[in-house]
Amino acid sequence: MPTAQRAERLVDDRDLLRARLRAAPDGPGVYVFRGKDTRVMYVGKAANLRARLRSYFTSGDASWARSHELVQRVFDFEVIASASEREALILENTLIKQYRPRFNVRLKDDKNYLYLKIPQPGVHDAVAPGTAREEVRTPRGESARRATLFPRPYYTRKVIRDGARYFGPYTSAQSLRTTVRSLRTIFPFRTCSDEIFRRGRVCLDYHIKRCSGPCESRIAPEQYALLLDQVQQFMDGRSEALHDELHDQMDGAAGRQDYELAARFRDRLRAIERISQRQTVLRGGAASEDCVAVAVEAGRAMAAVLSVRQGRVMAMETHELEGVADLDASACLSGFLPQYYGTVTSLPRRVLISDPIDSAAVLTDFLSEQRGGPVQVRVPQRGDSRSLVERARETALVALRQQRIVDDFDAAKTETLLDDLAGRLGLTTPPRRIECYDISNTMGTNSVGSMVVFEEGRPAPPLYRHFGIRTVAGSDDVASIEETLHRRFRRLHNPALEEDVPVIDPDGSNGRASRQQARRAVERETADASFGVIPDLVIIDGGKGQLNAAYRVLCDAGLRSIPVFGLAKRNEELFKPGVARPILLDRDSPTLFLVQRIRDEAHRFAITRHRARRGRAALRSRLDIVPGLGPVRRRALLREFGSVDAIRSAPLDELTRVATRPVALRIKELL
């Protein structure tokens, strides 16, 4: 039975709910609570699923406010059995990251944390989606093989298991970038893209001693690999081992009478010593541990992680938590630790925590597996260890209070802006959710409609959506806006699929496959949470034609009450349907700046998505001209070489590894 239908039955039949509870397994696993709209509200784990679920729905057990509110909102649940509690912990963490349920403790904006990735020399780099790297695919061949021998460290927001070393996550991107800039003055690793590297000429970085010049073979692959290993030692906090290694290299170079190289090692040694002197020494010996504490105040929570490596403070980071209403420090810490250490790439032997947590033994097993060695998790009671944990707690409390001051100030400022905007536009209430729409195309091809969402005056990127225009041929922004808003608002009241709409392909065909693709897109839009909320204000980037088209769509959908305005670029005038005279906001008004920012964000998002669509179409069209080259082989070529330009410049013998010789000859001839 579909989830929505099953939920409606559970509304009126609690006996059915209790029967399903009795049928739940009595082993370890994960349970998922869903609301009436089928959205995931809470994800939990349990050693005994049946007992845990029964505790929620027993009259005397849901006494505290948070649990009571959750139980009142539950309309359906599902269970996932697991082989062990550790496996359940991993699955729970994965589902929390995927669904971000309202009632779970979760890291705020955890998608945005930055890592430093150092690929393994000699291994082709498998780039994770969403990285900040310019080229996603690296062409093969001799030049590409050389590039893998001299890999470049770079920033990424995704961690994949590809043999590379990842350092992070860093809540402050600026601090990581500052660290990397300092590292380059000590260890001159390359930072250029593979495309620039393949030119085979040193750049300015080499002349200012920020690069060792691997593109011109100014450094051997073995020496470069050693350089990257020393970078990793520094990032790991192994400063003493790094000091000894550099000292041995300096003595070895001096013994060979290579005094220029010896001086280079001496300078690196001194730089490392200067940095080490600036780091606070907290413990004698070579203690390496994390001190984790949570501060809770006024329904908000902040976690702090103090990282000590080789007895020195390497980092102090704070992480704001969400979904913590009515929770104490122990509950917040229990939710924070699996999520944080699920992304951390370098774990110490000991994790000192401020408060006792549930399932400490399960967490210890999980961390030990992550580290590949034993990890001790404990709550220190006295001595230096307790002092370190209290220092982390104090840091968390200060950060929490500072963040609350900033948020209160921003909220007051935003409230003033939204009140002023409502007054200028004649709205009855401040627009808490604002949606803005724009269209982007190139001479009528690859048209894309964009929808950006601002909530409480701030952009909400997870709610952004784009629409590949399907029913409009040529450059017709008015019709494109009409289609975009029709697809946006078609599902607010009518869950049933509408009749097929004519679909115009970019190639001009009107085939069955495209109509099926359109229906699949409609089904995705139907289930999309971003489309289930009615906006308080709609802004159209365009003139009266686009505005009137948008207004017609809202009227046809029975949503005439939604305020809609058009923003004309030339004089920054706001137009209202049926009113000839525009609304002019003061040129230096913060309210106008807010409206412009929303419009510019819609424009940027539309252009970005249009360029991506146009690029994919260009790749397809340039390879489509080769007779005998089907879609499977086209994908294989792009996977192997990365781009059409690389395919065109590849030697014939490399092409024949992917395609037959006759097809390879046609590729060389036609491209």
Secondary structure, 3 states (H helix, E strand, C coil): CCHHHHHHHHHHCHHHHHHHHHCCCCCCEEEEEECCCCCEEEEEEECCHHHHHHHHHCCCCCCCHHHHHHHHHCCEEEEEECCCHHHHHHHHHHHHHHHCCCCCCEECCHHHCEEEEECCCCCCCCCCCCCCCCCCCCCCCHHHHHHHHCCCCEEECCCCCCCCEEEEEECCHHHHHHHHHHHHHHCCCCCCCHHHHCCCCCCHHHHCCCCCCHHHCCCCHHHHHHHHHHHHHHHHCCHHHHHHHHHHHHHHHHHCCCHHHHHHHHHHHHHHHHHHHHCCECCCCCCCEEEEEEEEECCEEEEEEEEEECCEEEEEEEEEEECCCCCCHHHHHHHHHHHHHCCCCCCCCEEEECCCCCCHHHHHHHHHHHHCCCCEEECCCCHHHHHHHHHHHHHHHHHHHHHHHHHHHHHHHHHHHHHHHHHHHCCCCCCCEEEEEEEEEECCEEEEEEEEEEECCEECHHHCEEEECCCCCCCCHHHHHHHHHHHHHCCCCCCCCCCCCCCCCCCCCCCHHHHHHHHHHHHHHHHCHHHHCCCCEEEEECCHHHHHHHHHHHHHCCCCCCCEEEEECCCCEEECCCCCCCEECCCCCHHHHHHHHHHHHHHHHHHHHHHHHHHHHHHHHHHHCCCCCCHHHHHHHHHHHCCHHHHHHCCHHHHCCCCCHHHHHHHHHHC
